Amino acid sequence: MLDLLIGIQDNKKIIKEAKRELKTGLSIYSMKKIKDEFEQEKENYKSIDIKLKKNRTEIESVENKLNIVKEEISSEENKLYGNSKYDLKLINSLEKSIESKADKVKELEERNLKLLYEEEELLEQKKYSGKRLVDLQTDFHKSKKNSSEKITRIKQNIEKAQQNIYDIEKQIPKELLDKFNQLSSVKGTGAARLSEGVCLGCKMKVSAMTIDNVKNRRGIVYCDNCGRIISCNKTS
């Protein structure tokens, strides 16, 4: 009969631990963390995309300026080697203009090259960020699925433990069950095993008389120290 009472306690412990596990939120914290990381990465992805568009606009602007300056140089070179070969003042003016514009071309080409390198780097960042977004989304759904499966499993364990308690209670006399439940409500547990004269409920040694009552199966025997039921072979 003591085994039945302890069986009730064990199943109640399963229910208590399962409910605590449900209350802690299981993987909710983990999912929230992943979601926060996803939102941050999404903002990072948008920021990179904005920088890329701005960079591309600037590249196009530099390339347009380059084309204009190169066309101007080409036009001035045509003038220089055309009808102005005897106009020294015009020649001097054109040479200076071409030289100045050649410097401008060099400056624009260097700027364009730098922008192209930046674009390449931004594209790599965008690719990495996009992959991270996919990975985080996968992790979130996996965590959500695991959490759902775990909740289902915990609820099943609770239902099973509740059914076990119900089945066990039917095998215990009402008087004994009432005493056990009363003790459990006060101490958390109402029964404990005895090991080498020590109550495993309070870890205290019981008296020789109590041990003798247990050995001789003298009805319900309580621990001298904590009052838990340590033997209940009879209900008288």
Backbone torsions as a table, in degrees:
resi	resn	phi	psi	omega
1	MET	NA	-35.3	177.6
2	LEU	-61.5	-38.2	178.6
3	ASP	-60.7	-35.4	179.1
4	LEU	-66.8	-43.9	179.0
5	LEU	-62.7	-43.1	179.3
6	ILE	-67.6	-31.5	175.1
7	GLY	-61.6	-39.6	176.6
8	ILE	-62.9	-45.4	-180.0
9	GLN	-60.3	-44.3	-179.4
10	ASP	-61.0	-41.5	-180.0
11	ASN	-71.7	-34.3	175.5
12	LYS	-65.3	-36.0	177.8
13	LYS	-65.1	-40.2	177.5
14	ILE	-60.3	-44.7	-179.6
15	ILE	-63.7	-44.1	-178.3
16	LYS	-62.4	-46.4	-179.3
17	GLU	-66.6	-37.6	179.7
18	ALA	-65.8	-42.0	179.1
19	LYS	-66.8	-36.4	177.3
20	ARG	-65.1	-39.2	179.0
21	GLU	-64.8	-38.9	177.5
22	LEU	-66.3	-38.8	-177.0
23	LYS	-67.9	-33.3	-178.7
24	THR	-69.6	-12.0	175.7
25	GLY	92.6	1.6	177.1
26	LEU	51.3	-114.2	-176.4
27	SER	-96.1	13.9	-177.4
28	ILE	-59.8	-44.2	-179.8
29	TYR	-61.9	-44.0	179.8
30	SER	-61.3	-43.9	-179.9
31	MET	-65.6	-38.7	179.2
32	LYS	-64.6	-40.6	179.3
33	LYS	-62.7	-44.8	179.3
34	ILE	-63.0	-42.5	-179.4
35	LYS	-62.7	-42.5	178.7
36	ASP	-62.8	-42.9	178.9
37	GLU	-63.8	-38.7	178.8
38	PHE	-62.1	-45.9	-179.5
39	GLU	-63.3	-40.0	178.5
40	GLN	-65.0	-42.8	-179.4
41	GLU	-67.5	-34.6	177.9
42	LYS	-63.4	-40.8	177.0
43	GLU	-65.5	-38.7	177.7
44	ASN	-63.5	-42.3	178.8
45	TYR	-61.3	-44.1	179.1
46	LYS	-63.4	-41.6	-179.8
47	SER	-62.5	-43.3	178.3
48	ILE	-63.2	-41.8	-179.2
49	ASP	-63.1	-40.1	177.8
50	ILE	-63.4	-44.0	178.5
51	LYS	-62.1	-39.4	179.0
52	LEU	-62.4	-44.9	-179.4
53	LYS	-64.8	-41.0	178.1
54	LYS	-64.6	-41.7	179.4
55	ASN	-63.2	-43.3	-179.8
56	ARG	-64.7	-39.7	178.0
57	THR	-62.4	-41.2	-179.6
58	GLU	-68.4	-38.9	177.4
59	ILE	-59.8	-46.2	-180.0
60	GLU	-62.6	-38.4	179.6
61	SER	-65.6	-43.9	179.5
62	VAL	-64.3	-42.4	-179.7
63	GLU	-64.2	-37.5	177.2
64	ASN	-64.2	-43.7	178.3
65	LYS	-62.9	-40.5	178.5
66	LEU	-59.3	-46.1	-179.9
67	ASN	-61.6	-41.8	-179.7
68	ILE	-63.5	-47.9	-178.4
69	VAL	-64.0	-41.7	179.4
70	LYS	-63.3	-38.6	177.6
71	GLU	-65.7	-39.6	178.8
72	GLU	-64.3	-41.3	177.7
73	ILE	-62.0	-45.3	-180.0
74	SER	-59.4	-42.2	-179.7
75	SER	-65.4	-41.8	-178.2
76	GLU	-71.7	-34.2	176.0
77	GLU	-64.2	-37.6	177.0
78	ASN	-63.1	-40.0	178.7
79	LYS	-67.6	-41.1	-177.2
80	LEU	-62.5	-40.7	-177.7
81	TYR	-98.6	12.9	179.8
82	GLY	-103.5	-122.0	-173.2
83	ASN	-79.3	-6.8	-174.8
84	SER	-93.2	13.1	-173.4
85	LYS	-62.8	-17.8	-179.9
86	TYR	-105.9	-3.2	179.8
87	ASP	-96.5	91.7	-174.1
88	LEU	-61.9	-37.6	179.7
89	LYS	-63.3	-43.3	179.8
90	LEU	-68.0	-40.8	180.0
91	ILE	-60.0	-46.9	-179.6
92	ASN	-61.1	-41.6	179.9
93	SER	-65.3	-43.4	179.8
94	LEU	-66.1	-41.1	-179.8
95	GLU	-62.4	-43.0	178.4
96	LYS	-64.0	-42.3	-179.9
97	SER	-64.3	-43.2	179.7
98	ILE	-64.5	-42.0	179.6
99	GLU	-62.1	-44.3	-179.7
100	SER	-63.0	-41.6	-178.7
101	LYS	-73.3	-29.3	175.8
102	ALA	-65.0	-39.9	175.8
103	ASP	-63.0	-39.5	179.1
104	LYS	-64.5	-39.5	178.1
105	VAL	-61.4	-44.9	180.0
106	LYS	-60.4	-44.0	179.2
107	GLU	-61.7	-45.1	-179.8
108	LEU	-66.8	-38.1	179.2
109	GLU	-66.0	-39.4	176.7
110	GLU	-65.0	-41.9	177.8
111	ARG	-63.8	-41.4	-179.7
112	ASN	-64.3	-41.6	179.6
113	LEU	-63.8	-43.3	178.2
114	LYS	-61.0	-42.6	179.2
115	LEU	-64.9	-36.7	178.5
116	LEU	-65.9	-39.5	175.7
117	TYR	-63.9	-42.4	178.5
118	GLU	-63.1	-39.7	178.5
119	GLU	-62.5	-42.9	179.5
120	GLU	-61.8	-42.1	179.3
121	GLU	-66.3	-42.3	178.8
122	LEU	-64.5	-37.6	177.6
123	LEU	-63.3	-38.4	177.4
124	GLU	-66.4	-41.9	178.4
125	GLN	-63.1	-41.6	179.9
126	LYS	-65.2	-40.6	179.0
127	LYS	-62.6	-45.9	179.4
128	TYR	-63.8	-44.0	-179.7
129	SER	-62.9	-41.5	178.7
130	GLY	-62.5	-41.4	178.4
131	LYS	-64.9	-40.9	179.5
132	ARG	-64.3	-38.2	177.3
133	LEU	-61.5	-42.6	178.8
134	VAL	-64.4	-43.4	-179.5
135	ASP	-63.8	-42.8	179.6
136	LEU	-65.1	-39.5	178.0
137	GLN	-63.8	-41.1	177.9
138	THR	-63.7	-45.0	179.3
139	ASP	-61.7	-38.8	-179.5
140	PHE	-63.8	-48.0	-178.9
141	HIS	-66.1	-35.3	178.1
142	LYS	-66.4	-44.0	179.1
143	SER	-64.2	-39.5	178.8
144	LYS	-64.6	-41.4	179.3
145	LYS	-65.6	-45.3	179.5
146	ASN	-62.0	-40.6	179.5
147	SER	-64.1	-43.6	179.7
148	SER	-62.9	-42.9	179.4
149	GLU	-65.7	-38.6	-179.6
150	LYS	-67.7	-41.5	178.0
151	ILE	-60.8	-44.1	178.7
152	THR	-60.5	-43.9	-178.9
153	ARG	-65.0	-41.8	179.7
154	ILE	-64.3	-43.7	179.3
155	LYS	-63.0	-36.9	177.0
156	GLN	-65.4	-39.7	178.2
157	ASN	-64.4	-38.9	178.0
158	ILE	-64.1	-46.8	179.7
159	GLU	-60.9	-41.3	179.5
160	LYS	-65.1	-43.6	179.5
161	ALA	-65.0	-40.5	177.9
162	GLN	-62.9	-39.8	178.0
163	GLN	-66.9	-39.3	177.9
164	ASN	-60.3	-44.2	179.2
165	ILE	-61.4	-44.5	180.0
166	TYR	-60.6	-44.3	-179.5
167	ASP	-66.6	-39.5	-179.8
168	ILE	-68.8	-43.4	-178.2
169	GLU	-57.6	-31.9	179.9
170	LYS	-67.2	-18.8	-177.7
171	GLN	-94.4	-4.5	-175.5
172	ILE	-108.2	133.2	177.1
173	PRO	-56.8	144.5	-174.7
174	LYS	-58.4	-42.7	-178.3
175	GLU	-60.1	-45.7	179.7
176	LEU	-66.1	-41.4	-179.3
177	LEU	-64.0	-40.6	178.7
178	ASP	-62.5	-42.7	179.4
179	LYS	-65.6	-41.8	178.8
180	PHE	-62.1	-46.3	-179.3
181	ASN	-64.8	-36.6	178.7
182	GLN	-64.3	-44.9	178.1
183	LEU	-64.6	-40.8	-178.5
184	SER	-63.1	-36.9	-178.8
185	SER	-67.5	-26.6	-179.2
186	VAL	-90.5	-45.3	-171.7
187	LYS	-102.8	-10.4	-176.7
188	GLY	94.7	-36.5	172.9
189	THR	-134.4	147.9	-176.5
190	GLY	-109.9	-8.7	-177.9
191	ALA	-139.3	154.0	178.5
192	ALA	-152.4	150.5	176.7
193	ARG	-82.5	159.4	177.4
194	LEU	-107.9	130.1	178.8
195	SER	-131.5	112.1	-179.4
196	GLU	53.7	43.2	177.2
197	GLY	78.7	6.6	-180.0
198	VAL	-112.0	130.4	176.1
199	CYS	-75.1	122.6	-178.0
200	LEU	-76.0	-7.5	177.0
201	GLY	-78.1	-43.3	-178.2
202	CYS	-115.1	-3.6	178.8
203	LYS	64.5	27.0	-180.0
204	MET	-114.1	149.5	179.3
205	LYS	-78.2	138.2	179.2
206	VAL	-96.2	167.9	-176.9
207	SER	-73.1	162.4	178.7
208	ALA	-62.9	-35.9	179.5
209	MET	-64.5	-40.6	179.3
210	THR	-65.2	-42.1	178.2
211	ILE	-61.7	-41.0	179.2
212	ASP	-63.8	-40.9	178.4
213	ASN	-62.8	-37.7	178.4
214	VAL	-67.0	-47.1	-178.4
215	LYS	-62.3	-36.9	-178.0
216	ASN	-92.1	8.9	173.9
217	ARG	54.6	49.2	-177.6
218	ARG	-88.8	80.3	175.7
219	GLY	59.1	-145.8	179.2
220	ILE	-84.8	123.4	179.9
221	VAL	-114.2	131.9	-178.8
222	TYR	-108.0	152.1	175.4
223	CYS	-66.4	135.6	-179.8
224	ASP	-62.4	-27.4	-171.9
225	ASN	-96.1	-50.6	-174.8
226	CYS	-105.0	-13.4	177.6
227	GLY	83.3	3.1	177.8
228	ARG	-70.4	153.4	177.1
229	ILE	-73.5	124.1	-179.8
230	ILE	-115.3	-6.3	174.2
231	SER	-160.8	140.5	-179.0
232	CYS	-154.8	62.7	-179.0
233	ASN	-78.4	-24.9	177.0
234	LYS	-131.2	161.0	179.7
235	THR	-104.8	5.2	-179.1
236	SER	-85.3	NA	NA
